[in-house]
Amino acid sequence: MAITDNHINYVEFKAPDLEKIKQFYTAAFHWSFTDYGPTYVAFAESGLEGGFEKTDQEVVNGALVVLYHKNLDLIKQKIIESNGKISKDIFSFPGGRRFHFIDPAGNELAVWSDK
């Protein structure tokens, strides 16, 4: 994919435990990771590239990243099995359904489906 001005190109999160966060996203979403030293890991195969920076600070999430999955029940179960927590159960909205979850570092994300 070409890099284009004014398009979202990368998203970065903070996490206190990079190994734990890699295990979660690998198990739940099959993302791949590249380590860049002891304090940073980049992810790919997510639809948008990004990374996690190690932090000792409390994680405060300022943005909601929304992922897509055609089967919300399946991905919700994978998230729970991978030690994620559901923060807002599946609900309908015009155009689809979605739910929110908290990853092991405290980031809140959502997953939606048009199915």
N, C-alpha and C positions, 0 to 999 in steps of 0.2 A: 504494500500500500504506500502510495506517495505521501510525503509530508506536505500538508497544505496550510497556508496561512489561515488563521482564525478557526481552525478545527481542533477539537480536543485531540491531543497527541499522546498524552502520558498522564497518569494519575499516581500520586505518591501518598503513602500512608506511613504511620509510625507504628512500631511494635516493640514491646520489651523483650520478646523472645523470638528471634528470627527462625530458629529451627521449628518451633511450635507452629508458627504462622505458615511456614512452607508445608508442613505436614497437613495442616487443615485444608489449604487451597489445593494441594495435590489430591487429597482424598475426596474432597467434595466436588471439585470442578475440573480436575485433571490439568491444572496449569503446570507449566514448567518454569524452572528458576535458574538464574545465573548469579552466583555469589561474587560480589565485588568487595572483598575484604570482610572483616569481622562486623562491620556496622551497616552494610547495605546489601540487599538482594533485589534483583530485578525479576519481574515475571513476564511471561509471554503466553501465547495461546489462550488469551482471555477475551479477545476481541478488541482490546486496547492495551497497549503496553504500559507498564508502570513499575513501581518498586516499593519496598518497605525499608525504612530507615530505623535502625535500632535507637531506642530512647529509654531513658530512665524516668522520664516525666510521665504524668498521667496523660493518656490519650484522649484528646478532645476532637471529635469528628465534626468538621465544619461543612462537609458536603455529603450528600447521599449519592452513592454510585449505584446505578440500577443495572443488574444483569438480566439476561433473557434466558429462559428455559421453557421448552414446549410442555414439560410435564412438572407442574409445580409440586404435586404430592411427592414425586420421586426425589426431586432435588431438595425439598424440605427435609425428607427423611435422611438423605445423605449428609446434610448440614448438621442435623441433630447427632447422627452417628459419628461425625467428625469433631464433636465437642463444641459446635456452634450452638447458640441459643436463639430461639425465635422470640423477637421483641414485639411483633405485630403479626397476628395470624393472617391467613389468606383472606383477602377481601376483594370484592369486585369494584371496578371503576369503569367509566366509559372507555371501551376499547380493549378491556381485558381484566385480568386479576393479578394480584401481587401479594407478597408478604415481605416483612423486614426481618433481618437477623443480625445478631451480634457475633463477630468473629472472636477468636481467643484473645486478641489484643484489645478488644473493646470498640472496634470500628463497627458502625451500623451501616449495612448495605441493604438493598432490596433485590428481589427477583420477581420478574413479571412474565406473563404469558398472554398471548392473544387467543389461546385455546380455552 
